[in-house]
Amino acid sequence: MEEEEQILLLRSLGKDLKQLFAGEVGIGNLVRGKRYQPEFESSSHDLAPNTARVIWWNAAQGFGMVMTPEGPARLHWSQVTPRDRIVFLEHGQLVKYTAVRTPVVKKPPKESAAKERMTSFQREVVGVHL
């Protein structure tokens, strides 16, 4: 497509958009949709002991958040068995765990082999089985 044709196309699109928005667009013209309802409740009231529901998971960083009966908790990939190279967890997935602990809140020394990061989570699940 030549440059002149591209310019004409953009101008005609611009006119169409101006005509579209030139009308009376206001709060009264908006279509009222359904209120968003999650597929499941994110509360921990319906969870069995030592069961957690995945709220979010970042495969690149290797950690995420789960909802336990005690409340939200951090989940690190090193606590998930079987330990494949990349752990994938899905939103809403139920997982079993052996215990909840207080996570490391201070940065480990540089010479330490620990790969834990500082976190603001108050709880962390350990011994997770898929």
N, C-alpha and C positions, 0 to 999 in steps of 0.2 A: 504494500500500500504506500502510495506516494505521500509526501509530507502535506501537500495541499488537501488531499482526501482526508487525512487524519484530522487536520484542522477543521474542515467542514463537518466531519462526524462529531467532533467534540463540541462545536458550536450548536449543532442541532440537539445533541443530548442536553446541553446546558439550557436551551430554550424549553425543552420538554420538562426538565426539572423545575424551572421557574414557574411554568404553568401548573405543574402539580402542586407546588407549595404556595402558589398565589391565592388559591381558594381559601375558604375559611377552615383553617386547621386549628383546632383548639381542644381543650379538655373535653368538651361535649361530643366531639367527633371520634374520640378514641374508642376502640372496641374493648369492652371489658372481658378479660379472659379468666380462666379458672385460676384459682390460687394454687401456687406450687405446693405439692405434697410429696415428701420424699417416699421412696419405695418402702422404707421401714423407719421406725422410730430410732433415733440415734441415742436414746436413753439407755441406761444400763439395767433398768428394772426387769427386763424380760430375759436377761442372760443367766445361764446356769453357772454355778461356781467353776472357776478355772476355765471359763470360756470368754473369748473377747471377739468383738466385731471390728473389722478393719474400717477406719474412717477415711484415711488417705495413706498412700504409699508412694515414695519416691525411689524408683529403682536405680536411678543414677547415683543418688546419695546413699542408698542402702538403709533407709530408715523410714518410719512412718508413725502414725498414731492409731491406737486401737482404743475401743471403749470396753472397759472391764466392769464387773459389778461394783467395784470400788470407785470407778470414775475413769477419766482419760489416762492413758499411759503411753509411753514411748515404746517402740519396737525396733530393735536393731537387727540387721540381717544375720549377724553372727549368732543370734539366739534362735534362729529358725532351722529346724531339721526336716527333711534332709537338706544339707547345705550344697545346693547346686552353685554353679558359678554366678548366676544371677537369680535372685529371688524375686518372683513376681507375686504380688498380692493384689486382690481386687477389692474395690470399695464394696462393703457389705458382706465380705467373706467372713465366715466364722472360723476361728482358730482356737486350739486348746493350748494352755500354758501350765507350767508346773508351779511358778511362784511369781509374786510381784515384789520388786525391791526398789530401794531408793537409788536412782542413777548417779553416776559420777557427776559431781557439779563443779569440780575444779579441773583445770587443764593439766593433763599428765606431763611430766618433764620430757624434754626433747629426746633424751636418751632412752626413754621408756618405749617398750614395744607396743604399749596400749594404743589403740587407734580410736579410743573413745573421744568424743568431742564434748565441750561444755553444752549443757542443756538446761532449759527452764522447766522441763517436765518434772513433776513431783514423784512420778512412779514410772517404773520400767518393767515390762514383762520378760521373763526368762524361761527357757526350755519350751519354746513354742513348737507345736506339731501341727502340720497341715492336715 
